[in-house]
Structures are given as structure tokens and as C-alpha cells.
Amino acid sequence: MLTDSLGPVLVANRGEIARRIIRTVKRMGLRAVAVYSEADADLPFVREADEAVPIGPASPAQSYLDVAKVLEAASVTGARSVHPGYGFLAENAAFARAVIDAGMVWIGPAPEAIDRMGDKINARNLMEAAGVPVAAGTREPVTDLSLALRAAESIGYPVMVKTAGGGGGIGMSVAHDDEGLVKAYEQAARAAARFTGGDALEGPAVLLERYVERARHVEVQILGLPDGRVVALGERDCSVQRRHQKVVEESPSPGITPELRERMLAAAVRAGEAVGYLGAGTVECLVDADKQDFVFIEMNTRLQVEHPVTELVTGLDLVELQLRVAAGQSPDVRPETTGHAIEFRVYAEDPMRFFPGPGKIMEWEEPAFDGVRVDSGYAAGNTVTPFYDPLMAKLCVHGEDRADALEKGRKAVGAFVVAGPKNNLRFCVELLDNAEFVSGDYDTGLVARMRA
């Protein structure tokens, strides 16, 4: 029984993802335990949990990132398992080991898999050995500017420069010449130092790869099962990005052929098998839209923000599958996709420059009609604080085909009322009227062109 092996489940996260996980945990008959900072005491996820434990001040370092406090909350509530959500400690192998060492079930992949995939250079070398296509790039960490310049000369400009660890587009930039590389390297080095807690001058871990000018960002959802199988659950297009960070996702990808889709799904399965992956994960790829070819970018060893679009087109509950896999079950998953789904991330941010715009929510009205799903972390009267990512909700639509999904998206965005903090709903309206996006023939440079 799941209740014997997993419950109560402590959700080591906040906002919309904590609320979404709690929903499935309770539906499955398990008790849900929330942890919350002082800044989040009034948010919906806190009151919707069966039990909620305060773990400190607003600062993430003193609350959601404090391993000792999270484990103490698990201990005092009798939690048998921990679900990390995404962000914070979700891809922290040391935290995963601490959960396991404390005698609880870690709802995620093995710590060893997190470690192996957490370093982008090690990950791309492992994927190349497994027969997964990778971009031309560095096979060892680039630790000083002279090495970066030599690597760029060998790879050929333009090159993408990024940290070897971390995610979310932090520290990433494109260099088209030596002068641009100096700036890009310094930016990535600073980001690498922040990520590792070290000193950028002591040899930051930076990675260089060949940059594809007209690229799509497409990721494959995989599920590793206890019986050793790895199953691909379809792909998501994440090419609508600002500052290399995703803002709108859809499934299936409108920019790839059926033949390319099959090759990507097969490669993602090989990637999961190569690392002995267990649970839900994502293999991210860069697709050359003109050549209809792809290369591996990285593997995210957790649930993704955009997982609802996969759930809408497959009818699966990925959190339920995570729980069952963590309990040792190997469900017979044979995904068949139906229709088309799009997710719009609703941020508390300036819709023109995309800078965070926290504030108190005076009005909050979610659209509610057939084919619409809203995963929200806030309600009227709550305050979006500056301490965390400004994501307020994920507005998802599911249609019979892409045209139907776009029309439902227009209706849903128009019906979503948020007053108080700045928000990007205006950008979503603009996107849905953009001819390039509507055509489906767009790439990762779309938002930059819209704001040029």
C-alpha cells in the first residue's frame, strides 16, 4: 500500500508546485505536509495541506534551502517520504542522500543520477558515449579566458557560453566573436561562482558549445521504472523564452516532423537508460529548425514547470507516477497523445522588459471553462514578495488541435483577471496575436524579435 510506504508526504517547496503536488497526494489517500516561510504563511498551499510547518524567515537560505530545517519538519510530522517539486533542493544530491539516510523515501531519481546529470559537461560526455547526439563543444571544464578563446576558435563562432552546473538559463549568453566571448565568459564565470559558492577567479566551471542560429528548444518527458524500463511520454516545445528562460510551452511541438520526433524520443530513452534513471525526468534538446536535426542540451532530474502540457495531451498524472515509482511500482504506461496543449506562465513582472513586479493582489479571477486548467499559487489578498521566483500561476489550455488550443488560449488569457502586481498577461495577448507564433514556425529568438 502507498500509505504504508510513502505517507505522510512532505512537500519541500512552495507556491503553485507545492499546491499541485498536494492535490495529487491527497487524491491518492495520503497525508500531505507543507513547509513554509514567514513570507508564505497566507498562501493557499499552506492551508490546503493536512499539516503545515513553519521553517524560518523569507530568505530561501534560511527556509526552503535549509536542509536541517526541512528534515526536522519531516521528523516532527512523521513524514515517510519527501517530494522536492522543482527548484530549491530538487536537484540537490546531498539533500536526496540526507532524506534517504534519515530513513525516508526520496521521490525522485537516485542521488547518483542527480550528480551525474548535474554537471553539464559530464552529462554531455555520457550522452555522447550512449549514442545521443551532442553539439560540438568542450569536453572538460573551461577554467580561464585563454582556454575559452582557444575552444571558441576550435568550435567556430557563434558559441553558446554557460555554466557547467545549474539551470534556468542563468549565466547563458551567445558570443559571435572574441570580444563578445570575453563578456560572455565573465558573465558565465560569475554565475558559476554563485552556483558553486566558490570564487570565479579560482577556476569557474564554464562550458562552450556551438550555437545554432535558428533553433527550437524541445524537451522529451521520460519516466524511469523500477523494472528497468525507460518510457518516453512525448515532447514539449519550450522555444518561447525571455533571457533564455521559458515563458510559454506547448505539446506536441509544431516545429518538428514525425520522423524527427521518433528519433528524439528514442534518444531520450537511451539517455535515461545510460544513467539508470528512475522516476520523472526531462531530456532537453536543441533542434535546428532548418535542418530538422537535434542535439542534447541537458537532463533535468526532476519534475518540470511545464509538465501540465504533457498531462493534458496524455491524460497521465506525472506526480502520481512519481509517487508510484518511488513506492517500487512499475505502472504499465503506454502513452497516446490527444489534441494540443499550451501553457502560459503568468508572472508578476513587467510585460515589456520582464523585470519582476511584486505587490499585493487586489483582484484574482481565474478562467473556468472546458479545456482550461490553472495551476496557481496565489489568490486575492496574497502578496507576491520579492524573495522568490515571480511565477504566480500556469494557465494551460487543451484543444482538439493547435488552432483550437490557440483560440482557447485567447479566451482564457482574456478572462484571467489579476490586479495589483505587474503581470505579463498583456504579453500573452500579444504573443497570441503574433503571426510567427501562430504559424508554429518560430524559434528561441521570437521574444527578442518581439521586443526589438
N, C-alpha and C positions, 0 to 999 in steps of 0.2 A: 504494500500500500504506500502511495506517495506521502500520506500523512505520517506514516511511521518513519520514513527516511528523510523527508525534507522539512516538514512543518514543525514549528513556525519558520517562515522565510523572512529573513531580514533584508530589506531593500536598501542598499548602501548608495543612495542617490537622492535626488530632489526633483521638484517640478513635474513637467509633463511625463518624463520617462518613469519616475517613481510611481506616479498615479496610474500609468498604463500597466506597469508590472503588477501593481497591487490589484488591479481589476482582474487579471487572469489568475493570480494566486488565490484570490477569494472565490472566484468561479469554480476553481478546482477543489474547493473544500478545505483549503489550507489557511492558517492564520498568517496575516501579513503584519510585519513590524517595520515601522518607518523610523528613520533618524532625521533630525532636523536642526538647523542652526537657529540662532536667535532671530535672524532676519526672515526666516521662513515659517515662523510659528503659526501664521494665519493662513498658509496656503492650503488648497484643497487636499493634497496628498496626505497631509498630517492628520486631518480629521477622518479621512476615508480608510486609513489603516486601522487594524484591530487594536494596535498598540503603537504609541509613538514616544520616542526617547530623545530629549534634547541633548546635543553633543557639543555645544560651545558657541562662540561668537560667530559673527557673519563671515569673517575671514575663512576661506576654504582650508587654509593651512591649519587652522585651529578647530576645524569641524569636519567637513566631509573628507579631507585628506589626512586626518589624524587617525592612523591605523589603530592605535591603542584605544581611542575613544569608541571607534566603531566596533571593535572586538568586545569592549566592555559592555556596550549596549546589547550585543548579541548574547553575551553571557547572562546578563541580568534578566533578559526576556526569555531565556531558554531556547533561542533560535537554533535550529538544526542545520540551516543552510543559509547562504548569502548570495544574493543576486546583485551584481555591481552596476547594472544598467550600462550606460556609456559615459565616457569622460571620467573625471576624478580618478578613482582607483581601478577602473575596469580593466586596464591593460597593464596593471602593476603586478608583475610576477611575484614579488616579495609579499604583497598583500594576499595573493591567492595561496601562497605557501603558508602564510600565517593562519588563514582560515582553516586550511586542511590540518595543520599542526594542532589547532585548537579543537579538533575532533568534529568539525562541521563539514558539510558538503559545499564545495565551490561550484556555483552554477556558471560554468564557463570551461574553456579548454584547459589542458594541463599547464601548470606554470612553465614547464619546459618549452611548450609550443609558443607561449606568450613571449618568452625570452628569444627564441629563435626568429620569430617574425617581427619582434620589436625593433631590431636593428635592420634598417632597410638594405644595407649592403650585404649582410649575411643572408637576408631573405632573398635578394635577387640572385645571389650566387647559388643558393639552394634550389631556387626555381629553375635556373638555367640548367643545373645538373639533372633536374626532373623532366626536362624537355618542354618547359614552359617558356614561351618567347619573352626575352627581356631586351630593353633598349641598350644601345651602345653606351657604355658608361664606366665609371670607376669600380674596380673590384675590391679596393681597400679604402679605408677612411682617408680623406684628403685633410691633412692637418696643418698646412700652411699655404700661403698665397702662391708661392713659386710652383708648388705641386699642382695647384688648381690651374694655373696658366698653362703648364705643360699638358695636363689632362685635357683641357679645352682644345688645345691645338691638335691633339691626337683624335679627339671625338669629332671635332668640327663644329663651328658655330651654326646656329644658336644652340646654347646649352641651358638646361634647367639646373639650378643650384638649390639644394635643400639640405636640411639636417638629416643625419643618418638615423636619428630616432625621433619619436614624436609624430604628431599628425595634425589634421585640421588645416593644412596649408600654411602653418606657421613657419616663417623663415624662408619660404619659397619665392624665387624670382627668376626671370629669364635674362640671360646675358647674350648680346649679339656681337660683342667684340671684347677686346682686352679691357678697355676702360669700364665697360658695363660689368665685366666679370669681377673687377676689384670691388665694386659696390655690392654686387650680389653675394660675393664671398663673405664680405664683412657682415652683411645682414644675416646670412645663414650662420656664421660663426657666433654672433651674439645670441641668436635663437638657440643654437646648440648648447651654449654655456648655460642659458636659463633652463633648458630641458634637463641637463645633466647635473646642474647645481655646481658646475665647475667654472674654470676661468677660460675665457675664449682664447687667451694668449698661451695657454698650456697645451694647445692642440685640440681644437674642437673637431668633432666628427662630422664632416661635410661630404655630401655625395653630389657628383655631376653626372648628368645623363643627356643624351641627345634630345633636343626639344623638337616636337612635332608641331609645325606651324598651324595647321588646321586640324585640331584634334577634338575628339569626343572623350569624355570620361565615363566609362561604362564599367559597372561592377557586377559580379556574379555572387548571389547568395548561396552559400553551401551549408550543409548540415552533416557533421561527422557523427556516426552512430557507434554505440558500444560494440556492435558485432564487426566493426572494422570497415563498414561501407561508408563512402562519402557520396552524398547526393547533391546535385545542383538543382536549386529551386528557382531558376530563371535569372534574368539580369535586370538591372536598373540603370537608366541613363541619368547621370549627375552632372551634365555639362553646363547647366545654368549656374554660374559661380561668380561671386564678387570677392576679389583678393584671394583667389584660389580656394575659397570656401563655398560649399554647396548652399544653394538657396531654394532651388526647385528640382524635383526629381520625378522621373516617370518610368513606367514599365508597361509593356516592353519598350526597348529603345527604338525610336523611329528611324535611327540613322544607320542601322546595320542590316545586312542581308541575312536570310535564314541560314545560309551556309556559314557565314561568319559567326552567327550566334551559336551554332552547334560546335564550332571549333573552340570558342571561348568557354562554353560550358564544360567541354571535355578537358580543357587545360586547367580550369578551376578545380575539377575533381582530382586531377593529377597533383595539383598544388596541395590540396588537403591531404591526400594520401602520403605525399612526401614528408609532411610534418607530423603525421599520425593525428590529424585534427579530430577533436571531439566537441560536439555542440555546434552552435550557430556562429558562422564567421563569414567574412566577405573578401573575395579576391578582386582587387581593383585593377583595372586595365586602362591603358591609353589607346584609343582607336584612331588610326589615320583614316579620316573620313573620305579622302580621295582614293587611297589605295585599298580600302576595306581590309586592313590588316591591324593587328594589335600587339601590344607588349604589356607585360606585367609591371605594375607600379608597386604595390604593397599588399599585404594581407592585414585586415583589421580583425583582431581576435576577440570580438565582442558583438553585441547587437548594434546595428546602425541606427542613426536618427531616422533614416528614410525607410526602415523596414515595413511600415504600413502599406506601401505600394505593392510590395510582394505579397503581403497578406490579402490585399484586396483582389489581386488577379489570380491567386491560387486557392483562396478560401482557407488557408492554414493560419494557425496562431503560433507565431515563432516563439513567443515566450512559453507557451505550453510545451512546445517541442523541446525547448531548452530544459525545462523542468523534468520532463520525462527522460531525456538523455542523462541528466545529472543523477536521476534515480536508477540508472542502469538499464532503462528500457530502450529497445531499438524499434520504434514505430515503423510500420510499412508505409513509407512516404513515397507516393507516386504522383508528383505534381503535374497538373494540367492547368494552363493559364486560360483565363476567360476575360475578354474585354481589355480595357486600358485604364490605368490608374495614374494620377498625377498628385504629387504632394507639394504644397506651398508652405514654406516655413514662415510663420508670422512672427517677426522680430519687433522688439521695441527699439527701433532705430530710424534715423533719418532716411527717407526713401530715395534721396538723391545721392548723398555721399556715403550712406550706410554706416554712419557713426552711431554708437549706442545712445538711446534717448530714454533713460529710466524715468519713472514717475508713478504716481498713484493712478490706478484705473478707475475712472469715474463711471464709465459705461462699458458693458461687455455683453454682447449678444451674439451667440454662435448660430450659424445657419443650420437648419434641421429639416432636411428633406431627403428623398430617396437618392442613394448614390453618393452621399456625403458623410464623411467621418471626420470628427475633430478630436484630436488628442491635445488637450490644453492643460497648462499648469497653473493657470490663474483664473480669477473671477472678479466681478465688480467689487471694489473696495480693497483689493490687494494692491500691493506696491511692488513694481519691478525695481529692484535695487541694483546698484552698480557693481555688486560683488561677484556676479555670475554671468554666464552667457545670457544675452538678452532674448533668447528664444522664449516666446510666450505660448505658442501653440503650433500645431501642424494641421493645416487644413487639407484634407485628402478627398479626392473625388474618384469615382469609378463609373465608367461608361461602357456602352456596348462596343465602341471603337474609339479611336483617338479624337475624332471630330465630336463625338458625343461627350467625351470627357472634357474637352476644351469648353464646350458650351455649359456643362455643369460647373466647371471651374469659374466661368464668368458670373454665373448666377450666384454661386456660393461666396465668391470674393465680394460681390456687391452687397450681399446680405450680412456679411460679418461686420459687426459694429464694435469698434474699440475707440474709446475716448479717454484722454488723459496723457499717457506717454506717447511720444512719437512712434509711428509704426510704419511698416513697409507695405501695407495693403494697396496703397497707391501704385507702388512699383509692380505689384502683382497684376493690377488692372492694365498697366502699361505693357507688361510682358504679354498678356493675353491678346493684346491688340497688335503686337509686333509681327509683321509679316514673316520674318525669318523664323521666329519661334513657331508660329502657326504652321508653317510649311513642314516643320520637322527637320529641315536641313540647316542645322545650326551647329556651333562648336563652342569650346570653352571661352572664346573671346566675345561671345554675344553681349554680355552685360557691359563690358568695357566699350564696345561699339555703341551701345545704347546711351552711355554716359559721356561719349566723346564730344 
